[in-house]
Amino acid sequence: MTYRYRPDVLARLETHGIRPRPTTRPEVVREFVNDLYRYEIRRLRARLLRGEFPKHTYHARVVALRDKYSVLALRPPEFLE
């Protein structure tokens, strides 16, 4: 089966270095993006615990990270045209 991804979704995925093939299921793509997000959020938390930045800036950093991964707000079928 082949899938046609929306151009805006492809552009957002490209910012993370993800280029799904037409045969890649959208569920697999979303899971991969979610894994990247979870890795980055855990890394951010570890940096906070190491004292690399003030605690009062943590919330803003989490929001920025969430915005960076805004494609996760879509369900897998919404990745497609």
Order of alpha helices (4+ residues) and beta strands (2+ residues): alpha-alpha-alpha
